[in-house]
């Protein structure tokens, strides 16, 4: 006597297998000329959460570098017209204050091209040779033997002779040293003796000399 085996099926299991199949029901279609999909190479970057700043930073375990920018996000090109120009106009530099606090431009008749204004417009050189601090406070002089006071070396008895007094007085009107050196230090007589007279000047000189002698010869007639 044969027994009939009955196969019981679980409807819930069959429904689960239909909804969630263990394997894909159909393999993806690839053409023979299509290259197989390439796997992304491991560049070593991985995000790390920083609880202090409450933000992610990116750490590269291969190189040991860390940065806040995502290295896998390509940089967006700048919009046209926003590229920085190579040479941008520099803002005008503020002028340094004038030496001594005096600014001649405060006057209404100020001329920037005048000679008195050029010395204020010239920039001061940073590496210009300055005054020796030790020599700035040095002074040369002697003690007066009568009063015992300290006096400068320029204050001496020779400063009050006729030559030096006349030199200071005339120097108020013109440059005495330049006038003295204009003729190489020669006197007026030596300068005139070296000057050659022309024939016309020589003839006039002889004529004046003759008239002077004739005037002297006739002077006794008027007495």
Backbone as CSV, one residue per row, in Angstrom:
resi,resn,N_x,N_y,N_z,CA_x,CA_y,CA_z,C_x,C_y,C_z
1,UNK,0.864,-1.168,0.000,0.000,0.000,0.000,0.902,1.220,0.000
2,UNK,0.816,1.952,-0.971,1.653,3.165,-1.127,0.984,4.340,-0.461
3,UNK,1.893,5.120,0.103,1.399,6.330,0.776,1.654,7.540,-0.121
4,UNK,0.660,8.331,-0.197,0.777,9.579,-0.978,1.351,10.678,-0.078
5,UNK,2.551,11.190,-0.524,3.184,12.298,0.220,2.612,13.630,-0.246
6,UNK,2.216,14.344,0.733,1.661,15.670,0.426,2.724,16.729,0.705
7,UNK,2.926,17.618,-0.239,3.904,18.739,-0.098,3.151,19.986,0.306
8,UNK,3.476,20.428,1.471,2.837,21.658,1.973,3.761,22.840,1.708
9,UNK,3.232,23.898,1.279,4.007,25.123,0.984,3.587,26.222,1.926
10,UNK,4.584,26.998,2.288,4.341,28.142,3.187,4.126,29.377,2.327
11,UNK,2.942,29.920,2.338,2.687,31.098,1.476,3.500,32.320,1.880
12,UNK,3.824,32.524,3.169,4.626,33.687,3.589,6.057,33.586,3.091
13,UNK,6.625,32.386,3.081,7.992,32.208,2.617,8.096,32.453,1.141
14,UNK,7.090,31.971,0.397,7.125,32.204,-1.045,6.985,33.683,-1.358
15,UNK,6.165,34.385,-0.597,5.998,35.814,-0.848,7.291,36.563,-0.532
16,UNK,7.999,36.145,0.521,9.265,36.804,0.871,10.314,36.583,-0.195
17,UNK,10.365,35.361,-0.753,11.338,35.081,-1.803,11.033,35.859,-3.070
18,UNK,9.767,36.113,-3.349,9.434,36.886,-4.543,9.784,38.359,-4.373
19,UNK,9.532,38.892,-3.162,9.814,40.319,-2.953,11.301,40.583,-2.765
20,UNK,12.002,39.728,-2.075,13.430,39.925,-1.802,14.196,38.724,-2.313
21,UNK,14.467,38.647,-3.575,15.198,37.494,-4.096,16.635,37.523,-3.620
22,UNK,17.194,36.371,-3.384,18.568,36.273,-2.917,19.538,36.652,-4.020
23,UNK,19.282,36.366,-5.232,20.141,36.680,-6.363,19.345,37.481,-7.370
24,UNK,20.018,38.301,-8.169,19.284,39.053,-9.195,18.664,38.111,-10.192
25,UNK,17.459,38.458,-10.574,16.731,37.609,-11.501,17.285,37.685,-12.903
26,UNK,18.014,38.806,-13.230,18.534,38.947,-14.586,19.875,39.662,-14.505
27,UNK,20.828,39.129,-15.161,22.173,39.718,-15.146,22.184,40.990,-15.973
28,UNK,22.983,41.983,-15.583,23.032,43.232,-16.361,23.583,42.977,-17.743
29,UNK,23.092,43.750,-18.683,23.471,43.591,-20.074,24.732,44.407,-20.352
30,UNK,25.739,43.772,-20.896,26.981,44.443,-21.288,27.259,44.087,-22.729
31,UNK,27.579,45.124,-23.481,27.975,44.872,-24.863,29.406,44.379,-24.884
32,UNK,29.757,43.624,-25.904,31.135,43.098,-25.946,32.185,44.186,-26.087
33,UNK,31.817,45.368,-26.663,32.805,46.440,-26.833,32.912,47.335,-25.610
34,UNK,32.030,47.164,-24.649,32.029,48.043,-23.476,33.044,47.551,-22.461
35,UNK,33.807,48.523,-21.914,34.826,48.157,-20.927,34.170,47.858,-19.600
36,UNK,34.716,46.942,-18.847,34.127,46.629,-17.549,34.220,47.838,-16.625
37,UNK,33.273,47.993,-15.726,33.309,49.155,-14.820,34.536,49.115,-13.934
38,UNK,35.226,50.270,-13.889,36.470,50.355,-13.118,36.149,50.722,-11.677
39,UNK,36.865,50.134,-10.777,36.668,50.413,-9.369,37.437,51.682,-8.986
40,UNK,36.855,52.465,-8.068,37.505,53.694,-7.623,38.759,53.351,-6.841
41,UNK,39.861,54.044,-7.193,41.118,53.804,-6.490,41.061,54.449,-5.114
42,UNK,41.675,53.810,-4.169,41.685,54.319,-2.799,42.727,55.426,-2.698
43,UNK,42.255,56.688,-2.516,43.183,57.807,-2.404,43.575,58.094,-0.966
44,UNK,43.005,57.385,-0.021,43.405,57.541,1.373,42.642,58.588,2.146
45,UNK,41.779,59.366,1.493,41.037,60.416,2.189,39.801,59.835,2.870
46,UNK,39.553,60.285,4.093,38.366,59.859,4.810,37.929,60.987,5.753
47,UNK,36.609,61.193,5.893,36.131,62.275,6.770,36.228,61.875,8.237
48,UNK,36.567,62.860,9.070,36.682,62.656,10.514,35.897,63.774,11.198
49,UNK,35.059,63.404,12.141,34.225,64.381,12.849,35.017,65.012,13.986
50,UNK,35.007,66.347,14.019,35.673,67.088,15.084,34.600,67.642,16.011
51,UNK,34.567,67.120,17.246,33.531,67.549,18.190,33.768,68.957,18.710
52,UNK,34.989,69.458,18.590,35.271,70.804,19.118,34.620,71.876,18.275
53,UNK,34.792,71.766,16.969,34.231,72.776,16.057,32.937,72.308,15.423
54,UNK,32.511,71.068,15.748,31.265,70.520,15.210,31.264,70.548,13.680
55,UNK,32.319,69.977,13.113,32.425,69.931,11.650,33.355,68.795,11.277
56,UNK,33.261,68.368,10.022,34.106,67.307,9.502,35.383,67.913,8.916
57,UNK,36.493,67.236,9.169,37.720,67.530,8.437,38.177,66.247,7.760
58,UNK,39.026,66.370,6.790,39.419,65.246,5.943,40.876,64.900,6.211
59,UNK,41.099,63.608,6.478,42.419,63.098,6.842,42.851,62.057,5.824
60,UNK,44.085,62.152,5.401,44.652,61.193,4.454,45.572,60.262,5.219
61,UNK,45.176,59.014,5.300,45.961,58.053,6.062,47.229,57.631,5.342
62,UNK,47.316,57.926,4.043,48.513,57.554,3.288,49.618,58.596,3.425
63,UNK,49.232,59.864,3.397,50.228,60.937,3.471,50.280,61.606,4.830
64,UNK,49.234,61.409,5.658,49.212,62.041,6.965,48.736,63.475,6.954
65,UNK,48.234,63.970,5.819,47.752,65.341,5.718,46.308,65.417,6.184
66,UNK,45.922,66.592,6.681,44.539,66.850,7.083,44.161,68.247,6.628
67,UNK,42.924,68.402,6.195,42.444,69.694,5.710,40.941,69.765,5.892
68,UNK,40.425,71.001,5.826,38.994,71.210,5.992,38.243,71.083,4.679
69,UNK,38.889,71.371,3.546,38.210,71.286,2.260,38.116,69.832,1.814
70,UNK,37.014,69.509,1.173,36.821,68.155,0.659,37.667,67.986,-0.597
71,UNK,38.645,67.079,-0.576,39.516,66.943,-1.752,38.823,66.272,-2.929
72,UNK,37.689,65.625,-2.711,36.999,64.919,-3.795,35.978,65.792,-4.512
73,UNK,35.786,67.010,-4.023,34.873,67.937,-4.695,35.695,68.801,-5.637
74,UNK,35.412,68.765,-6.938,36.207,69.583,-7.868,35.950,71.062,-7.640
75,UNK,37.008,71.843,-7.878,36.883,73.290,-7.716,36.033,73.867,-8.834
76,UNK,35.127,74.745,-8.460,34.268,75.377,-9.450,35.025,76.509,-10.140
77,UNK,34.954,76.564,-11.460,35.645,77.663,-12.156,34.993,78.991,-11.837
78,UNK,35.817,80.006,-11.817,35.312,81.345,-11.506,34.444,81.857,-12.634
79,UNK,33.452,82.625,-12.274,32.552,83.197,-13.276,33.300,84.178,-14.155
80,UNK,32.911,84.279,-15.431,33.616,85.216,-16.313,33.452,86.645,-15.834
81,UNK,34.559,87.340,-15.886,34.556,88.731,-15.443,34.940,88.909,-13.998
82,UNK,35.114,87.775,-13.264,35.489,87.876,-11.856,36.931,87.480,-11.615
83,UNK,37.687,87.127,-12.687,39.082,86.765,-12.505,39.857,87.991,-12.061
84,UNK,40.746,87.815,-11.090,41.540,88.975,-10.657,42.505,89.385,-11.745
85,UNK,42.592,90.644,-11.972,43.517,91.164,-12.980,44.942,91.035,-12.479
86,UNK,45.877,90.962,-13.448,47.281,90.793,-13.086,47.806,92.010,-12.333
87,UNK,47.488,93.171,-12.836,47.979,94.399,-12.218,46.782,95.237,-11.785
88,UNK,46.584,95.329,-10.514,45.520,96.149,-9.982,46.105,97.474,-9.515
89,UNK,45.295,98.484,-9.630,45.764,99.817,-9.249,46.004,99.859,-7.749
90,UNK,47.221,100.231,-7.374,47.552,100.309,-5.965,46.932,101.562,-5.358
91,UNK,46.450,101.442,-4.137,45.894,102.647,-3.491,46.993,103.656,-3.235
92,UNK,46.678,104.924,-3.287,47.719,105.940,-3.065,48.282,105.834,-1.665
93,UNK,49.604,105.894,-1.613,50.265,105.795,-0.325,50.149,107.117,0.427
94,UNK,49.873,107.035,1.703,49.798,108.294,2.462,51.165,108.933,2.574
95,UNK,51.199,110.239,2.417,52.460,110.955,2.496,52.924,111.017,3.945
96,UNK,54.234,110.877,4.103,54.807,110.960,5.429,54.768,112.400,5.912
97,UNK,54.607,112.605,7.199,54.567,113.981,7.710,55.871,114.696,7.448
98,UNK,55.779,115.990,7.222,56.961,116.768,6.892,57.847,116.877,8.110
99,UNK,59.117,117.104,7.843,60.098,117.172,8.906,59.883,118.439,9.722
100,UNK,59.855,118.286,11.020,59.689,119.437,11.884,58.252,119.854,12.093
101,UNK,57.296,119.219,11.406,55.903,119.561,11.581,55.442,120.760,10.786
102,UNK,56.320,121.369,9.974,55.929,122.540,9.186,55.555,122.096,7.790
103,UNK,54.390,122.505,7.333,53.915,122.176,5.995,53.699,123.481,5.237
104,UNK,54.527,123.790,4.223,54.361,125.065,3.505,53.094,125.124,2.678
105,UNK,52.398,123.999,2.491,51.183,124.007,1.673,50.016,124.690,2.367
106,UNK,50.182,125.065,3.632,49.084,125.719,4.334,48.895,127.150,3.866
107,UNK,49.879,127.701,3.173,49.771,129.070,2.697,49.021,129.097,1.374
108,UNK,48.313,130.176,1.129,47.507,130.284,-0.088,48.340,130.404,-1.344
109,UNK,49.521,131.008,-1.259,50.374,131.196,-2.432,51.423,130.104,-2.541
110,UNK,51.063,128.900,-2.137,52.020,127.789,-2.161,52.218,127.303,-3.583
111,UNK,53.481,127.188,-3.990,53.834,126.705,-5.324,54.598,125.401,-5.164
112,UNK,54.016,124.245,-5.551,54.725,122.972,-5.352,55.966,122.822,-6.204
113,UNK,56.112,123.644,-7.262,57.293,123.543,-8.125,58.418,124.458,-7.682
114,UNK,58.202,125.258,-6.646,59.241,126.167,-6.188,60.344,125.398,-5.481
115,UNK,61.501,126.067,-5.365,62.654,125.402,-4.752,62.437,125.147,-3.270
116,UNK,61.705,126.036,-2.588,61.488,125.837,-1.155,60.542,124.683,-0.877
117,UNK,59.737,124.288,-1.891,58.786,123.190,-1.691,59.371,121.844,-2.074
118,UNK,60.438,121.829,-2.875,60.988,120.554,-3.325,61.617,119.776,-2.184
119,UNK,62.209,120.475,-1.232,62.866,119.755,-0.140,61.865,119.046,0.761
120,UNK,60.611,119.522,0.771,59.586,118.840,1.564,58.945,117.698,0.787
121,UNK,59.019,117.748,-0.560,58.415,116.697,-1.368,59.327,115.499,-1.525
122,UNK,60.635,115.676,-1.320,61.573,114.574,-1.508,61.357,113.541,-0.415
123,UNK,61.218,112.237,-0.798,61.051,111.197,0.230,62.336,110.976,0.995
124,UNK,62.180,110.690,2.250,63.335,110.436,3.083,63.795,109.002,2.896
125,UNK,65.080,108.826,2.622,65.643,107.499,2.420,65.819,106.825,3.774
126,UNK,65.409,105.544,3.782,65.498,104.814,5.037,66.937,104.499,5.396
127,UNK,67.747,104.195,4.357,69.129,103.807,4.591,70.088,104.973,4.414
128,UNK,69.590,106.193,4.487,70.467,107.347,4.323,71.401,107.446,5.529
129,UNK,72.653,107.829,5.297,73.580,107.943,6.429,73.139,109.042,7.377
130,UNK,72.960,108.698,8.620,72.510,109.661,9.607,73.671,110.233,10.394
131,UNK,73.330,111.027,11.389,74.338,111.649,12.236,74.731,110.670,13.329
132,UNK,76.020,110.632,13.581,76.513,109.764,14.634,75.951,110.234,15.972
133,UNK,75.271,109.365,16.726,74.705,109.824,18.005,75.752,110.390,18.946
134,UNK,76.966,109.843,18.891,78.011,110.358,19.774,78.483,111.737,19.333
135,UNK,78.522,111.958,17.984,78.983,113.252,17.480,77.907,114.314,17.532
136,UNK,76.640,113.922,17.694,75.565,114.912,17.713,75.634,115.794,18.952
137,UNK,76.169,115.260,20.044,76.250,116.021,21.289,77.680,116.456,21.595
138,UNK,78.580,116.300,20.633,79.969,116.720,20.851,80.116,118.199,20.545
139,UNK,80.962,118.864,21.278,81.209,120.295,21.092,82.682,120.559,21.339
140,UNK,83.237,121.457,20.520,84.640,121.842,20.648,84.700,123.283,21.115
141,UNK,85.496,123.533,22.112,85.613,124.887,22.634,86.617,124.940,23.766
142,UNK,86.676,126.071,24.392,87.616,126.296,25.489,86.903,127.072,26.596
143,UNK,87.554,127.122,27.749,87.063,127.922,28.866,87.726,129.295,28.823
144,UNK,86.908,130.318,28.994,87.435,131.676,28.996,88.305,131.881,30.228
145,UNK,89.509,132.408,29.996,90.449,132.538,31.115,90.087,133.684,32.050
146,UNK,89.192,134.564,31.611,88.782,135.675,32.467,87.493,135.354,33.222
147,UNK,86.509,134.822,32.511,85.212,134.538,33.138,85.083,133.100,33.598
148,UNK,85.873,132.206,33.039,85.772,130.793,33.390,84.619,130.081,32.724
149,UNK,83.909,130.755,31.848,82.771,130.151,31.166,83.226,129.388,29.927
150,UNK,82.410,128.402,29.594,82.674,127.623,28.378,82.231,128.416,27.153
151,UNK,83.080,128.505,26.172,82.755,129.213,24.948,83.188,128.374,23.760
152,UNK,82.429,128.506,22.669,82.701,127.718,21.467,84.037,128.108,20.858
153,UNK,84.530,127.227,20.009,85.833,127.459,19.399,85.810,128.648,18.439
154,UNK,84.616,128.941,17.866,84.529,130.071,16.939,84.553,131.414,17.656
155,UNK,84.290,131.420,18.946,84.306,132.671,19.715,85.715,132.864,20.277
156,UNK,86.482,133.673,19.624,87.854,133.958,20.032,88.179,135.406,19.690
157,UNK,89.269,135.937,20.153,89.603,137.343,19.853,89.739,137.644,18.366
158,UNK,90.158,136.645,17.586,90.299,136.894,16.153,88.950,137.097,15.471
159,UNK,87.880,136.694,16.112,86.558,136.872,15.516,86.104,138.328,15.511
160,UNK,86.825,139.179,16.237,86.414,140.581,16.355,87.423,141.537,15.723
161,UNK,88.327,141.051,14.898,89.229,141.973,14.202,88.523,142.581,13.003
162,UNK,89.192,143.510,12.339,88.565,144.252,11.242,88.218,143.341,10.069
163,UNK,89.087,142.397,9.780,88.841,141.527,8.617,87.602,140.665,8.817
164,UNK,87.489,140.039,9.969,86.344,139.160,10.201,85.043,139.943,10.362
165,UNK,85.112,141.120,10.980,83.897,141.930,11.120,83.397,142.405,9.760
166,UNK,84.312,142.886,8.914,83.892,143.317,7.575,83.394,142.140,6.747
167,UNK,83.998,140.970,6.967,83.550,139.778,6.236,82.107,139.432,6.611
168,UNK,81.749,139.517,7.894,80.388,139.208,8.316,79.400,140.258,7.827
169,UNK,79.827,141.499,7.819,78.931,142.563,7.372,78.646,142.454,5.876
170,UNK,79.686,142.252,5.068,79.481,142.159,3.620,78.793,140.861,3.230
171,UNK,78.967,139.842,4.052,78.343,138.561,3.734,76.827,138.623,3.860
172,UNK,76.296,139.648,4.511,74.850,139.823,4.595,74.260,140.283,3.273
173,UNK,75.090,140.819,2.376,74.602,141.343,1.091,75.009,140.461,-0.096
174,UNK,76.139,139.812,-0.026,76.581,138.946,-1.122,77.547,137.915,-0.557
175,UNK,77.861,136.948,-1.389,78.765,135.878,-0.981,80.198,136.378,-1.130
176,UNK,80.832,136.637,-0.002,82.175,137.208,-0.026,83.185,136.192,-0.536
177,UNK,83.059,134.954,-0.116,84.024,133.935,-0.542,83.933,133.672,-2.037
178,UNK,82.699,133.646,-2.577,82.552,133.421,-4.014,83.115,134.586,-4.816
179,UNK,82.924,135.807,-4.315,83.473,136.969,-5.021,84.994,136.995,-4.956
180,UNK,85.565,136.547,-3.834,87.020,136.539,-3.713,87.656,135.475,-4.591
181,UNK,86.960,134.374,-4.777,87.506,133.295,-5.602,87.135,133.422,-7.068
182,UNK,86.357,134.446,-7.413,85.964,134.609,-8.817,87.150,134.959,-9.696
183,UNK,88.177,135.631,-9.149,89.364,136.038,-9.918,90.604,135.295,-9.439
184,UNK,90.402,134.099,-8.914,91.512,133.261,-8.441,92.332,133.950,-7.356
185,UNK,91.692,134.812,-6.572,92.389,135.465,-5.475,93.292,136.610,-5.881
186,UNK,93.284,137.010,-7.127,94.147,138.115,-7.568,93.521,139.457,-7.220
187,UNK,94.365,140.453,-7.039,93.886,141.800,-6.762,93.402,142.455,-8.048
188,UNK,92.741,143.603,-7.896,92.228,144.312,-9.063,93.366,144.827,-9.939
189,UNK,94.461,145.269,-9.305,95.607,145.762,-10.088,96.254,144.629,-10.864
190,UNK,96.402,143.458,-10.222,97.002,142.328,-10.934,96.091,141.833,-12.048
191,UNK,94.808,141.945,-11.818,93.873,141.520,-12.861,93.910,142.464,-14.057
192,UNK,94.006,143.778,-13.787,94.044,144.735,-14.886,95.373,144.702,-15.624
193,UNK,96.447,144.397,-14.905,97.754,144.363,-15.571,97.848,143.201,-16.549
194,UNK,97.115,142.135,-16.275,97.152,140.992,-17.181,96.194,141.141,-18.348
195,UNK,95.370,142.191,-18.301,94.406,142.389,-19.379,95.061,143.132,-20.538
196,UNK,94.863,142.661,-21.735,95.423,143.286,-22.933,94.415,144.278,-23.501
197,UNK,94.916,145.509,-23.786,94.064,146.555,-24.333,94.008,146.454,-25.851
198,UNK,92.897,146.839,-26.389,92.765,146.888,-27.847,93.392,148.176,-28.378
199,UNK,93.503,148.267,-29.676,94.097,149.470,-30.284,93.237,150.695,-30.013
200,UNK,91.948,150.533,-30.019,91.056,151.657,-29.766,91.188,152.135,-28.331
201,UNK,91.234,151.197,-27.376,91.389,151.578,-25.976,92.758,152.200,-25.728
202,UNK,93.785,151.689,-26.393,95.125,152.258,-26.243,95.204,153.673,-26.800
203,UNK,94.527,153.933,-27.911,94.510,155.280,-28.498,93.766,156.255,-27.598
204,UNK,92.652,155.816,-27.004,91.918,156.683,-26.091,92.727,156.976,-24.833
205,UNK,93.467,155.997,-24.363,94.293,156.201,-23.169,95.407,157.218,-23.434
206,UNK,96.038,157.140,-24.599,97.090,158.108,-24.954,96.517,159.508,-25.136
207,UNK,95.322,159.596,-25.685,94.701,160.898,-25.888,94.352,161.551,-24.552
208,UNK,93.844,160.777,-23.613,93.535,161.321,-22.296,94.805,161.734,-21.567
209,UNK,95.857,160.971,-21.737,97.116,161.315,-21.084,97.700,162.604,-21.650
210,UNK,97.590,162.800,-22.960,98.097,164.021,-23.585,97.283,165.229,-23.143
211,UNK,95.944,165.077,-23.065,95.109,166.188,-22.623,95.393,166.547,-21.165
212,UNK,95.684,165.551,-20.368,95.985,165.811,-18.965,97.294,166.584,-18.812
213,UNK,98.304,166.288,-19.596,99.575,167.004,-19.555,99.414,168.427,-20.083
214,UNK,98.598,168.580,-21.112,98.375,169.913,-21.664,97.592,170.779,-20.680
215,UNK,96.663,170.174,-19.950,95.913,170.927,-18.952,96.807,171.367,-17.808
216,UNK,97.744,170.545,-17.443,98.659,170.914,-16.370,99.619,172.021,-16.830
217,UNK,100.015,172.013,-18.094,100.947,173.024,-18.612,100.299,174.395,-18.692
218,UNK,98.970,174.429,-18.953,98.287,175.703,-19.077,97.656,176.168,-17.769
219,UNK,97.848,175.449,-16.735,97.206,175.811,-15.473,97.758,177.120,-14.913
220,UNK,99.058,177.461,-15.134,99.630,178.674,-14.576,99.060,179.926,-15.228
221,UNK,98.481,179.772,-16.462,97.920,180.934,-17.121,96.628,181.379,-16.445
222,UNK,95.886,180.429,-15.801,94.620,180.777,-15.163,94.814,181.339,-13.754
223,UNK,96.009,181.149,-13.203,96.249,181.618,-11.839,96.448,183.132,-11.779
